[in-house]
Amino acid sequence: MTTRPQTSGLARHLGRVGTELETLQTGRYGDPLARRSVWGPALDVPLPREGAGADAVVEEIATTLIPNGARFGEAGFSGWIVSTPGTVATVAQAAATVASSQRYTLTAFNLVEEVSLRWLAELCGLDPGRMLGVYSSGGSVANLVALGAARQWAFEQRGVDVAADGTGGRLTAVYASAETHHTVHRAAAVLGLGRSSVRAVPTDSAQRMDVDALAAMLAADQAAGVIPVAVVANAGTTNTGAIDPIRAAGEAAQAAGAWFHVDGAYGLLGSLDERVAGLYDGLELADSAIVDPHKWLNAPTGTAATFVRDRAILYRAFTQEPAAYLESVFSPADDAQSSLDSVGIPYSEFGVELSAPARGTAVWAVIRELGRSGVAARVREDRDLASRLAEVARRHPRLEVLAEPVLSICCVRYTAPGLADHDRVNEAILRRLLRDTPYLPSSTRVGGAFAIRPCYINPRTTPEHVDGLAAAIVEIGDEIIGDEITAEFA
Ligand SMILES: *Cc1c(COP(=O)(O)O)cnc(C)c1O
């Protein structure tokens, strides 16, 4: 057996693994935890002294790992905002992993990195000529990169190069609705602004930012000499899919001289459905915006994009400054004679990663496969699934809609006459759904109340799964209530 890793056998091994992956996606293997006593001890072994060899490892992947993988690809899965890449995205990622293990150098993969960003911007309703992008690992880093640009710009307005010299302890604020994803707070922490600099702007009864409250907070901070770094608007909150009043928030940001960032990690693609496109009005005011292709576009996890109106700001915010070990690759591209003469567009200077996979390949492949109309159709169908659940719940006396769907999230709960502790019963229903049914949503809180919260971004999910989930919630709820009444009178 050779100890130098080889690529021979790649097609054969990928074929073997591909067969198992197809079976996993059907849900036929059931829940992996049921077999933990088998795969746990088989995998949790001491450091191997001798190698097992390629064939044995691939077989172990096929028979021990894959059948015991995550259930995110099953048709009934609708938890969090998690998706599983489809066939073309998976194949594209595998191709990029081998054929362009980095996003750099003047290759077809490097070109597709930029082409896919341009397509993605246009799909999301951004001006692809103005909003240039960079990929990163997810919404967390994408928000960090966008707010890094905001911080750079805010301090430059005041004569400070914050990337070089730091904030100097100046008081800063970032404004975001109370429903905003906490990665915004973490980004503020990492950027040295501090989590407490993120102002929680109150929301209305539909979980949208109250822009009058935003304006009042901006004015109060201005009077106190606080630097307004950015206003963050949600284009689809993670909890309920709410879309903040984008134009009004953007105008308030502009009036205060603050950067305007739109967090569309989940929902930016929603504007492809003309029935809600109007909710995105004002998107052109955004100085930056993010989207996670690994959510609604079903790209492989680890794929987010930040778009900024001027990549030079990103450069000033994130440059590593010249380094001898990178020197040769920064020669100008126009006189390149070899693909290795240049890194191409220096994405590594626009974010926080140097080594990075060519994430654009899978994004390019998905968009190439479906086209604008195909992606739009998926968005519409997913929104229809959420609307269907709301419709079913409204008609059923023991189901209640806690947050009307805007995009593809619907928050519901079980209810019954005289039921006092809704939260406890619905928490129990969720546990039973995950254990005993093929319907696998997650949960959140809406106005403090526990909600069962499916998010429909899974192309395998059908209307029958929506109806099945509703029926299962009622059936399990009735059973729990029935058992409690029986116990009470026993
Ligand atoms: C998912 C999400 C994030 C975080 O993205 P990750 O890819 O999980 O890091 C940020 N903002 C919003 C609105 C999200 O839905």
The ligand as an ORCA input file, in Angstrom:
! r2SCAN-3c Opt
* xyz 0 1
  C     -28.503     32.436      8.794
  C     -28.404     33.887      9.011
  C     -27.202     34.489      9.397
  C     -25.974     33.679      9.737
  O     -25.548     32.968      8.629
  P     -24.618     31.667      8.745
  O     -24.466     31.274      7.329
  O     -25.373     30.677      9.564
  O     -23.349     32.073      9.385
  C     -27.177     35.866      9.494
  N     -28.265     36.608      9.245
  C     -29.442     36.063      8.898
  C     -30.631     36.939      8.635
  C     -29.557     34.682      8.769
  O     -30.732     34.123      8.434
*
